Structure formats: structure tokens, C-alpha cells
Amino acid sequence: MSELDPIIINIPCPTKEEGIRLCTEMLKQELCGTTKIQEGVHLMYVEEGVQGSDIVLLSIKTTKINLEKIHEFILKNHSWGTPCIEVLPMMVDMC
């Protein structure tokens, strides 16, 4: 995989407002080409039983070369201390 290969990064976020702020800033800094905010995602996890909460999911289209900068940006600006940063390779990029 080369540094210019496209990837998708999924990051859960507690509110739409925070998601818009994070995505807007990443676009301004040219860390990504497009972002998508998916509302009504139900996050479930185990902590003294099964719990869940409604969140938004940020889907960020970028290239592998930007991954480290995005990781640093999210850790610095996300309201959760250690949000999940899920990275998926894109096998085909048709746009």
C-alpha cells in the first residue's frame, strides 16, 4: 500500500455539532477530500452491563499519507480522551 492510496477513517463523535466542527477543520487543513456525518448511530459497549448511546459517525475520505496528521488532530481536538479511529483501505476509488 502506497502513501497515496485512498483510505476511509471512521470516528465516533458525541454530537453533530462537534462532528461538523472537526470535519470542517480537517477540510480547511486539507487533511481529507470529503467527509460524511452519519447521525443516529447507536454505540454499544460493555461496562458493568451493556449500555449504549446515540452518536454520530464521521467518515473521512483521505489518503494514507494524511493518517498520522489526522490521528494527531483527533486526539488533540476530540472531546473524548481516546476515541476509536477505524481505518479501512479503499480497494477501488471511482471518484
N, C-alpha and C positions, 0 to 999 in steps of 0.2 A: 504494500500500500504506500503510495507516494504522499508527500505533504499536501499536494493539490487535489487529492481525491476527495469527493464530497462526502460529508457525514451529516447525520441528524443528531442533535443533542436534545434530550427531553429532561426538563427540570420542573418538579412540582413547586407550586407557589401558593401562599395562603390566600391572596386576594387578586382580583382582576386589576385593581389599581397598581399594586406592586408589580404585577406581570407587565403591564403597559410601560411602567417606568423603566424596568430592567431591559425590556426589548427595545424601547426607544433609544436608550443609551448605547446598547450594543450596535444598533444600526448606525447611530451617529459616529461611533468609533470605527465603523466598517469592520466589525468582528464577524459579521454574518451577512448573508444576502437577503434572506427572508426570515420572518418569524410568524408563528401561529400561536394564538392563545385559545386553548380549549377549556370551556367553562363546564362546571358541574361534574368534575371528575371526583369519584368517591375513593379516597385514600383509606386503606385499611392496614392495620399493623397490630402486632401483639405486644401488649404491655399491660400486665395484670388483667388479662382477658382480651377479647377482640374489641377494638374500638375503630372508629372511622371519622372522617370529616370531609366536607366538600371543599375542594381546592380548584385551582386552575392548573393546567399543564402547559408549559412553554415548550414549543417545538421549534428548534432553531436549525436552519439550514446554513451550513458553512463548509469550510474545508479543514482538513486535519491540521494544517499549519496554524490555525487560529485556536485550537483546542486549549492549549496552555493559557493563553491570554483570557479566554472565556472562563476557564476554571478559576483563575485568579480574580477576575471581575465578579463572578458569582459569589465566591467566598467572602469578598470584601463588601458586597452590596445587598446580598440576600438577607432577609430578616431572620431566617433560620440559621443556626450556627453551622450545621453541616448538611445542606440539602443534597438530595440524591442528584447526581449528574450522570445520566444514562447516555452513552454514546453508541450510535448504530451506524455501521457503514452503509452507504447507498450503493447498491450493485449497479443500478442504471440511473442516470440523471438525464431526463428527456427535456429539461427546460433550461 
